């Protein structure tokens, strides 16, 4: 079991590295697009690949949470991965936004400030290093990415001033705003890379004890999923009802965790960010329990012809 878990974590790292490479590609292509290269469709295609990869990683994380019930550092790593891929998906979206703007920039033969290209290079480096920092649990690299974000912010402010001066002279207002938005998207990409580095820093250095209730929730939700599937295969009405009843236990556990984490934060025993990360992890388990109940309710309906949700019953009778 331990070997299988290690292989799954390794697969998670590989998938995140792959998604990071796609983000790097999207940023580099968007930088080329604003300079007139015919690569807009390739950017859109890469963004779709990033979206697909996000779903694949999300599914892998949920399988790990369900089957391996990780605790402590491993749980933090999976929780952080779920948040990281959301940041990386946004990076792909912003590269597509830049591609859209590049159409107008190219049509109007606008001169691109050199600093925008440098911003693109900086953000590509930040994305690469933020992913490396997560995989290698490299604290120094995390801090470097976070520090680099200040340089990207400074570059954005400098571009704002430069564009304002050019618009005052002879640059078309719309072209100036498009270039400003392009720089802003680059700056946001830097922010998201810094967010990833911040999560990586949290995974690498945080030693907060995980409330036992979260581990118990994981065990309960795994049992619910297993039993809901067994109930379907065996047409076992009693097993269906056991799953449905156990959902109340999982819901109560989630409420207990919310109160416990709030007390820990208020008492100064837990920082707010860590508390929210733990709360989100518990929420994932609570949702898994809800999905298991949905399965059990539909199995119950297949056996009895009655569904507990009246809205579903009305739909089925039509």
C-alpha angles and dihedrals in degrees: 000000000000091000091050090050091051090051091051092051089048090050088050090054092049092050092049091049089051092050090048090053090052090052090050089050092050093051093047091048092049089053089053092046094059087053093056104266113147097239105111095113090049089056092052090048091049090050089055090051089052091051090050092048090050090057092047093051092045090054091048091051091050091050090052091049091047101043105026101035092207120206137197114353095003091053091050090050094054092043091051091048090057090055094042094057090054089057091047092049089055090052089058090049091052092050087055090050090053089050090055091051092046091066091067094039091054094045091054097043092233118183109242116223109242091229092067089062090049090050089053091051091049094050092048088054091048093052091049093048095044090056091045090050091054095048095043096035087230110173095188092053090048090055093046091055091048090050091047089058088069089057091051090049090050090049090052092052090049091050090051090056093044093050092046089055092047092049089050088055110040112310115126109252095230092048089050092051092047090053090046091052090048089055090046091054089051089050091051091051087055089051091052092049087052089050089054090050090049090053090047089052089052093051093047100047108022115105100174114148113245113234110252090229090070091055090048090050089054091052092047094049092047089052091048093052092046093048094045089056091045089050090054094048094045098034086232110171095186091053090051091055092046089056093048092049093047090058088074089058091052092047091050090049091052091051090048091051091050091054094043093050091047090053091048092050093045091048092053093245094114132033116238096243094053090046091054091048090053091046091053090050090053089048091056089055092047090053091050087055090052091052091051089052091051089055092047093049092052091048089051089052092050089055102039104023089233125106120201092220107075093202090059090045092054090049092050093049093054 
